[in-house]
Amino acid sequence: MRIGELAERTGVSTRSLRYYEQHGLLSARRGPNGYREYAEEDIKLVSEIRSLLSVGFTLEDTRPFVDCLRSGHSSGGSCSESVEVYQRKIVQIDEEIRVLLSRRAEVAAQLAQSCPGCFVRG
């Protein structure tokens, strides 16, 4: 399938698909006419990339998941390298939560000092 069809079937722009290709996450073959040609399996790769990006993974974080799918696994998260990325991301999210809770406590304390008795939702 050509890039426009892959974009339509995955809901990703052609620009993003070229970007994924530029970073080695997708491999387009070139047809005799020079157009990019993608395989049916690329739909699953793009869906995996898109899903991971939507929950905060970086493009580089997606690489082990893509490699896992390319090696024949039914899930991009079933390889040990992918599990490591999941674990690292959870640690990062936990740290972000700690930072946000600390900021919230600081702001709530400032509010309480500025406006005794003001209600803090949460």
N, C-alpha and C positions, 0 to 999 in steps of 0.2 A: 504494500500500500504506500501511497505517497504521503508526504509530510502533512498536507492539508487534511487528508482522511484520518491520519493518526491524531492530529490536533482535534478534529471534530469528535472522534470516538473517545478521547480521553478528557476532553474539556480543558486542554492546555493549549496555549498559544504556540504558533509555529516558532516564534522567537524563543520561547522557553525550550522547545524541543531542540532547536539549534544550540542553545546554551548547554543543555544536558549533553549533547553530542560533543560540544567543544571541551567539556570536562570529562569525557570518556565514559559517561554513564549510559549513553546510547550509541549504537553503532549502525549508522546508515550505510547501506550498500548503494552503489551508484548504478542506475540502469544505463542502457546503451545511449539514452538521450541525455545523460548526465544528472537526471533528477534523483533525489534521495529516495531510496526504497526501504521500507521498514517491514519487518515480519510481524505476524500475528502476536508472537510472544512479547513484542515490544509494548503492547498495550498493558500487559501486567507489570512490566518494568516501570513504565511511566506512572501507572496507578500507585505503585509502591512508593516511588519518589514523591509524588504529589501528597500522598497520605502522610508520609513522614514529615515533609516540609510544613504541612498544615498544623502539626502539633509541636512545632518548634525545633525540629532537627535542622542542622545545616545541610547544605548540598553535599559536603564532604562526608557527613555522617551517614548519608544514604548509600555510600559506595559498598560497604559490606553486605547490605541487604540486596542490592542489585547483583553483586557477585554471587551471592547465595542462590538467587533465582536462576542466574545464568548457568550455575553448575548443576541445575536440575532439581533443586528442592522445590516443593510446592509452596513454601512460605519463605519470604525473605528474612524472617526473624528466627529461622530454625538452625542457623549456623552459629558456632561459638563466637565468631567475630561480631555478629549482629547482637548477640546477647550481651557482649561487653559494651557495645554502644548503648543499648537499652539501660544497662546498669549505670553507666557513666551519666546518661541523661537524667536518670532518677536522682542521682546524687546532686547534679546541677540544679534540678527543680527544687529539691529539698532545701538547698542553700538559698535559692531565690525566695522561697517561702519564708525562711528564717529572716532574711533581710526585710521583706515586706512587713512581717509581723513586728519587727523592731521599729521600723518607720511608723507603722500604725500606732504603736504604743507611744512613741515620741510625739506624734501629732495629737493624739488623745490627751496626753499630759499637758501640752501647750494649750489646747482648748479648755481643759479643766482649770488651768491657771488663769486664762483670759476671761473665761465665762463660767464661774462656779455654778454648778447645777445644770449646765447645758447637757442635753442628752447626747450620748455618743452611740450611734447605731452600730450593730455589728455582731 
